[in-house]
Amino acid sequence: MAENQNGVKRMEIKHILSREALLTSYEKFPFEVKRIYCIKNLQVGDVRGNHTHKKTRQVVTCLQGSCYMTINKSAKMFIDMNESYLIEPKDIHKIYNFSKDCILMVLASEEFSEDDYIR
């Protein structure tokens, strides 16, 4: 796991291309994955996130399309199927500027709990 210039951790994604298909592999998570969810049918102008968590850690990537994410109001990252980033607890994250075909996938360290959100 590498860090970008703003100290945000970037997760490694492996792509294996054959004549039949492209296999994408996400490995070496810094936590046990307890929940996976996808968000699609996003519209121009939609904003996701814009909150933080008390204890949930997340990895965010795009299965298709692209978007941008800001962490702690300063670190701006482009996300597509080649990029995924770790969101730590207490990181304020905002995800926006989705392409029309964007499918966002989030892998979380905790099951859903409204009590974990700080809005």
N, C-alpha and C positions, 0 to 999 in steps of 0.2 A: 504494500500500500504506500503510495507516494503522496506527498503534500504539494499543493500548488503554492503560488507566491503569497496567498493570503492565509496559509496554514490549514486549508480545507483538505481533508484526506480524499484522495481519488482511488477508487477501487479498480482492480485489474479485471478486464474482460478479455476472454479468449475467444477468437473466431477461428473456426476450422472450415475451410471451403473445400468441397468436393464437387464432382461433376453433378451430383444429384441435389445438393442443398448446402446451405450455410448453417453450421451448428455454432451457437453462441453459448458460452459457459461462464457462469459466475461462481467463483470459488473463494475460499479463504476469508470467510466473513469474520469480523471481529466480535461477533455475538451469535448466540443461538437464534435462528429465525423462528419466530412464533406466529407471525402473520404475514401474508403476502396479499397485496391488493393492487388492482389496476384501475386506472381512470382513463376513460376515452370519451369520444363525442364532445370534446372541449371546443368552445367557441372563441373567436377572436375577442380579446379583451378579458377573458376569464382569468382569475387569479386563484391559485390554490395555496394552501398553507397559511402564511401570514400569522403564524403562532409559534409557540415553542412547546416542549414537553418537559415534564418533571423527571422522567427516567427512561423514556423510550428512545432508542437509537434506531436510525433508519438509513437504508441505502436507497437512493433514488436513481433510476435510469429510464430511458425510453426504449420500449420494444420496437417502436416504429415512430418515425417523425422526429421532432425536436422541440425544445423549449429552452428557457433560461431560468436560472435559479439564483437568488441572492440570499446569502447567509450573513446574519448580523449586520444587515444594511450596508455592507461594504464589498464583500466578496461576490462578484458576479461571474457565474459559470454558464457555459453553453452545454446542454445535455442532448445527446443523441444515443444511438445504439452502441457507440464506441466510448461513451463516457458515463461513469456512474460515480456518485459522491456520497460520502458518509455525513449524515446529520447527527450531531451529538445532542444529548439533553441540554436544554438551555439555549441552543442555537435558534435564533429567530430565522425562520426560512419562509421565503416567498417564491412561488413557482408561477411563471407567466410567459407570455408571448409564445403560445403553443402553435405549432404548425397544424394545418387542417387535419392531417392524418396521424397526429400524435396519440400514442398509447403510452401512458406513464405507468411504470411499475415501481412499487415501493415494498421493500422488505423490512419488517419491523421486529425489534427485539421483544416486544410485549404484545399481548392481546389487547384489543381495543378497550379503553376505559376513558370515559369523559373526564374523570377526575385527574387524568394525566396531562390534560391540556392546560396551557396558560395562554389565554387569549387577550 
